[in-house]
Amino acid sequence: MKIRSFEDIAIGETGELSRIILQSDVDRFVGLTGDDNPLHVNSEFARQTTFKEPVVHGMLAGSLVSTLIGTQLPGPGALWVKQEFRFLGPVRVNDNLNVKVVVLAKHARDRTIDIEVEATVSGRGAVLKGKGSVLMLNLDISNDRQSSSKPVQKALITGATGEIGSAIARTLSAKGFHIIAHSNRNHQKALALQEEIVNAGGECDVFQCDLSNIENVKKFAADIVGRFGVVDTLILNASGNIDQTDILSTQVLNINESLSINLLSSLTLIQQFVPGMIEQNSGRIIGVSSDAVHVQPNKGWFTYTVGKTALESLIRQSAIELGHKGITSNIVAPGMTDTSFVSNIPARARQVVAQTTPNRRLGTTIDIANAIAFLCDSNSGHVNGQTLRINGGIGV
């Protein structure tokens, strides 16, 4: 079985399929679909219509387009995602039907191909025309176990539009990772990040999902697995806002949202992606927490730290259960970092933190990204279940 890559498909390329439509084909189609419209199956009824003879189901003819797409152009691994047909004339039993597909355009960003379709009957001309779109899945087709066990270096980064998430994406891309960037409300920032990475010679795809809705997370994960196959690196970086609400005013709704974003969505993503990691005997899971979990709590940060504490518990459990399968799970807990995320903290308070840190400065997004890049490296395979506090030495 020959499986072609997206890059191999050429604009203008054609594929053709011919088949004589038999009565047995019509009978099987009726049995499968239940469409026993007398126009298709009853000669006496058809004689009373303008067609005079039974007409083959239009979608039986259309199904040959699916056959052509799935077996020839593009071939195995292609998924027919959109189609518009115009039925120009009837197809009858014993007609010789010829179906032709032409590649009109290619879209590298989402790996889709635009096609034009025409079906003709010998002696009568065109009976069907249309246009459609075909998605080419990114398959791991290696039959060599040693080869398939090598890291494929695809990294999903949740919350990739934030300053830390963007820094992680740029750093991993520079190290050869194919970046899959998640966003929620800031999709335009995700597209800008994608453009920046691609212009720098890297690979980046963007996906949008509300991580507080677990059903959406399941669909989001399934879409990524279907599109890319094994994703060997999972960076759980998404974070809810710090609402500055004291515990007497905290609402259950806010706690549930924090747990959904930090814990439940992360658990769902792990459950979806780990089977692929197990198959190739390697993988990296990294939870981006906060040093606020490990020091004296800040007033108004309760819902935020509850979510991050839950994430850390999940990552430690993952380390215990998955380490023997070649999958490491670690936590990066940044201290106060010079980003807009802490802009609501008074400047004097930020200065005090910087001066009381042994390194005498706040952390930067590059500090965090470089630490994560180390944990993603294939040479860090014996670092598992650890919490790396990126805080310049506070608490030593």
C-alpha positions in Angstrom: 0.0 0.0 0.0 1.5 3.3 -1.1 0.9 6.2 1.2 1.7 9.6 -0.2 2.7 12.7 1.7 1.0 16.1 1.3 4.2 17.4 -0.3 4.1 14.8 -3.0 0.7 15.9 -4.3 0.9 18.3 -7.3 -1.6 20.9 -8.4 -3.1 19.7 -11.7 -2.6 16.1 -10.9 -5.6 13.8 -11.9 -7.0 10.5 -10.9 -9.7 8.4 -12.7 -11.9 5.5 -11.9 -14.3 3.7 -14.3 -17.0 1.2 -13.3 -20.1 -0.4 -14.8 -23.0 0.2 -12.5 -24.8 -3.2 -12.0 -28.3 -3.9 -10.5 -26.5 -5.7 -7.7 -24.7 -2.4 -6.8 -28.1 -0.7 -6.5 -29.5 -3.5 -4.4 -26.6 -3.4 -2.0 -26.9 0.4 -1.8 -30.6 0.1 -0.9 -29.8 -2.5 1.7 -27.1 -0.4 3.3 -28.9 3.0 3.3 -32.6 2.0 3.4 -33.3 4.4 0.4 -35.9 2.4 -1.5 -37.4 5.3 -3.3 -39.4 3.7 -6.1 -37.7 6.0 -8.7 -34.6 3.9 -8.1 -36.0 0.4 -7.7 -39.4 0.2 -9.4 -39.6 0.1 -13.2 -43.4 0.6 -13.3 -43.1 3.7 -11.1 -40.2 5.1 -13.1 -42.1 4.6 -16.3 -44.7 7.2 -15.1 -42.0 9.8 -14.6 -40.0 11.9 -17.1 -37.1 9.5 -16.6 -39.1 6.5 -18.0 -36.5 4.1 -16.4 -35.2 3.6 -12.9 -32.4 6.1 -12.0 -29.3 5.0 -10.0 -29.0 6.8 -6.6 -27.0 10.0 -7.1 -25.0 9.3 -4.0 -24.1 5.8 -5.2 -22.3 7.5 -8.1 -21.0 10.1 -5.6 -19.6 7.3 -3.4 -17.2 6.4 -6.2 -15.6 9.9 -5.7 -14.9 8.7 -2.1 -13.4 5.5 -3.5 -11.1 7.5 -5.9 -10.0 9.8 -3.1 -9.3 7.1 -0.6 -7.5 4.7 -3.0 -5.8 6.8 -5.7 -5.8 10.6 -5.2 -4.6 11.5 -2.7 -5.0 7.8 -1.6 -4.8 6.0 1.8 -4.9 8.3 4.8 -7.0 11.0 3.0 -10.2 12.2 4.6 -13.0 13.7 2.5 -14.1 16.8 4.5 -16.2 18.9 2.1 -18.1 18.3 -1.1 -20.6 20.1 -3.4 -22.2 18.1 -6.2 -24.3 19.2 -9.1 -26.2 16.3 -10.7 -26.6 17.0 -14.4 -28.2 13.8 -15.7 -29.3 10.4 -14.7 -27.2 7.3 -14.3 -28.8 4.0 -15.1 -28.0 0.3 -14.4 -25.4 -1.0 -16.8 -24.0 2.5 -17.5 -20.2 2.8 -17.7 -19.5 5.6 -15.3 -16.1 7.4 -15.4 -15.1 9.5 -12.4 -12.3 12.0 -12.6 -10.7 14.1 -9.9 -8.3 17.1 -10.4 -6.2 18.8 -7.8 -7.0 22.5 -7.9 -5.1 23.9 -4.9 -3.1 22.9 -1.8 -3.2 24.6 1.7 -0.1 23.7 3.8 -1.4 25.3 6.9 -4.2 22.8 7.4 -2.9 20.1 5.0 -6.0 20.2 2.8 -6.4 19.9 -1.0 -9.1 21.4 -3.1 -10.4 19.1 -5.8 -12.6 19.3 -8.8 -14.8 16.3 -9.7 -16.5 15.2 -12.9 -18.4 12.0 -13.6 -19.4 11.1 -17.2 -21.3 8.2 -18.7 -20.0 6.7 -21.9 -21.9 8.1 -24.9 -23.9 10.7 -22.9 -21.3 13.1 -21.3 -21.2 14.6 -17.9 -23.8 13.5 -15.3 -22.1 15.0 -12.2 -19.8 17.9 -11.4 -18.5 19.3 -8.2 -15.8 20.6 -6.0 -14.5 19.6 -2.6 -11.8 19.5 0.0 -9.7 16.6 1.2 -7.6 16.5 4.5 -4.4 14.6 4.4 -3.6 13.1 7.8 0.0 13.1 9.0 0.6 9.4 9.5 3.5 7.6 11.2 3.9 4.9 8.6 7.2 3.5 9.7 7.3 -0.3 10.0 10.7 -0.2 11.7 10.3 -0.4 15.5 13.6 1.2 16.2 12.8 4.1 13.8 9.3 4.6 15.2 10.6 4.7 18.8 12.6 7.9 18.0 11.0 11.1 19.3 8.9 12.8 16.6 9.4 16.1 18.4 5.9 17.4 18.1 5.0 19.7 21.1 1.5 20.8 22.1 1.7 23.9 24.2 -1.5 25.0 26.0 -1.8 28.7 26.6 0.8 29.4 23.9 -0.3 33.0 23.4 0.8 34.2 26.8 4.3 35.6 27.3 5.7 32.4 28.8 3.8 30.2 26.4 5.1 32.1 23.4 8.7 32.0 24.7 8.4 28.2 25.1 7.1 27.9 21.6 10.0 29.9 20.1 12.6 28.1 22.1 11.4 24.6 21.3 10.9 25.5 17.6 14.5 26.7 17.5 15.5 23.2 18.8 13.6 21.5 15.9 10.2 20.9 17.5 7.0 21.1 15.4 4.9 23.4 17.5 1.2 22.9 18.1 0.0 26.1 19.7 -3.2 26.3 21.7 -5.1 29.4 22.2 -8.5 30.4 23.6 -9.5 34.0 23.4 -6.3 35.3 21.8 -6.4 33.4 18.5 -5.0 36.4 16.6 -1.9 36.3 18.8 -1.6 32.6 18.0 -1.7 33.3 14.3 1.0 36.0 14.8 3.1 33.5 16.7 2.6 30.9 13.9 3.7 33.4 11.3 6.8 34.4 13.4 7.9 30.7 13.8 7.2 29.8 10.2 9.1 32.9 8.9 12.0 31.7 11.1 12.0 28.4 9.3 10.0 26.4 11.9 6.7 24.5 11.8 3.7 25.7 13.8 0.0 24.9 13.7 -2.6 26.6 15.8 -5.7 25.3 17.5 -8.4 27.1 19.5 -10.2 25.6 22.4 -11.9 26.6 25.7 -10.1 24.4 28.2 -12.8 25.0 30.8 -15.2 22.9 28.7 -14.0 19.3 28.9 -16.2 18.0 26.0 -14.5 20.6 23.8 -11.1 19.5 25.1 -11.8 15.9 24.1 -12.7 17.0 20.5 -9.7 19.3 20.5 -7.4 16.5 21.4 -9.0 14.0 19.0 -8.5 16.5 16.2 -4.8 16.9 17.0 -4.3 13.1 17.2 -6.1 12.7 13.9 -4.1 15.4 12.2 -0.6 14.7 13.6 -0.7 11.2 15.0 1.8 10.9 17.9 2.4 14.1 19.9 5.4 13.2 22.1 5.7 16.4 24.1 2.9 17.9 26.2 3.4 21.3 27.8 0.5 22.1 30.2 1.0 25.9 30.4 -2.6 27.3 30.3 -3.6 29.2 33.4 -6.7 31.0 34.6 -6.6 34.6 35.9 -5.8 35.7 39.4 -9.1 37.2 40.5 -7.7 38.8 43.8 -10.8 37.6 45.7 -10.4 36.7 49.3 -11.6 33.4 50.6 -14.7 34.9 52.2 -15.8 36.1 48.8 -14.6 33.2 46.7 -17.3 31.5 44.6 -17.4 27.8 43.9 -17.8 28.7 40.2 -14.3 30.3 40.2 -12.7 27.2 41.9 -14.4 24.9 39.4 -13.1 27.0 36.5 -9.5 26.9 37.9 -9.7 23.2 38.4 -11.1 22.6 34.9 -8.4 24.6 33.2 -5.5 23.3 35.3 -6.5 19.8 36.3 -9.4 18.3 34.3 -8.2 19.6 30.9 -4.7 18.4 31.6 -5.9 15.0 32.7 -8.0 14.8 29.5 -5.0 15.7 27.3 -2.8 13.2 29.0 -5.3 10.5 28.5 -5.6 11.3 24.8 -1.9 11.7 24.0 -0.2 9.1 26.3 -1.2 6.0 24.3 0.8 7.4 21.3 3.8 8.0 23.6 3.5 4.5 25.0 3.5 3.1 21.5 6.8 4.8 20.7 8.2 4.3 24.2 9.0 7.9 24.8 7.3 11.1 25.8 7.5 14.2 27.9 4.8 15.8 30.1 5.6 19.1 31.7 3.2 21.1 33.9 3.8 24.8 34.3 2.8 25.6 37.9 3.9 28.5 40.1 6.3 29.0 42.9 3.3 30.6 44.7 2.3 27.1 45.5 5.5 26.5 47.5 5.8 29.8 49.4 3.6 31.9 51.7 0.3 32.4 49.9 -0.5 35.7 48.4 -3.8 37.3 49.4 -6.4 36.9 46.7 -4.6 34.0 44.9 -6.6 31.1 46.4 -8.4 29.9 43.3 -5.2 30.3 41.2 -3.1 28.2 43.6 -5.8 25.6 44.1 -5.6 24.9 40.3 -1.8 24.8 40.3 -1.7 22.6 43.3 -4.0 20.1 41.6 -1.9 20.2 38.4 1.2 19.4 40.4 -0.6 16.4 42.0 -1.5 15.1 38.6 2.0 15.5 37.2 3.5 13.6 40.2 1.0 10.8 39.7 1.8 10.7 36.0 5.5 10.3 36.8 4.8 7.3 39.0 2.5 5.5 36.6 4.2 6.3 33.3 7.9 6.5 34.0 8.5 2.8 33.2 7.0 3.4 29.8 9.6 5.9 28.7 7.5 8.9 29.6 8.8 11.5 32.0 6.5 14.0 33.9 7.9 17.0 35.6 6.8 20.4 37.0 8.3 23.8 36.3 7.3 26.3 39.0 8.3 29.9 38.0 8.8 32.5 40.7 7.9 36.1 40.1 8.6 36.6 36.4 8.8 39.9 34.5 5.6 39.6 32.5 2.3 41.4 32.3 0.8 38.6 34.4 2.3 40.3 37.5 1.6 43.9 36.4 -1.1 44.3 39.0 1.5 43.8 41.7 2.8 47.2 42.9 6.2 48.1 41.4 7.7 48.5 44.9 6.6 44.9 45.8 8.2 43.6 42.6 11.4 45.5 43.4 11.5 44.0 46.9 11.2 40.5 45.5 14.0 41.2 43.1 16.3 42.5 45.8 15.6 39.7 48.2 16.3 37.0 45.5 19.9 35.7 45.6 20.1 36.4 41.9 19.0 40.0 42.5 16.4 40.0 39.7 13.1 38.8 38.6 12.8 35.8 36.3 12.4 36.1 32.6 10.3 34.1 30.1 13.6 32.8 28.6 14.6 31.4 32.0 11.5 29.3 32.0 11.6 28.3 28.4 15.2 27.1 28.6 14.3 25.0 31.7 11.4 23.4 29.8 13.6 22.8 26.8 16.0 20.9 29.0 13.2 18.7 30.3 12.0 18.1 26.8 15.4 16.9 25.6 15.9 13.2 24.9 19.0 13.3 27.2 16.9 14.2 30.3 15.1 10.9 30.4 16.1 10.1 34.0 14.7 13.4 35.3 11.2 12.4 36.4 8.7 13.5 39.0 10.6 16.6 39.8 9.6 20.2 40.6 12.0 22.7 39.1 11.5 26.0 40.9 12.7 28.9 38.6 13.0 31.6 41.3 16.6 32.7 41.4 17.3 30.9 44.7 14.4 32.1 46.9 14.0 29.6 49.7 17.5 28.1 49.6 
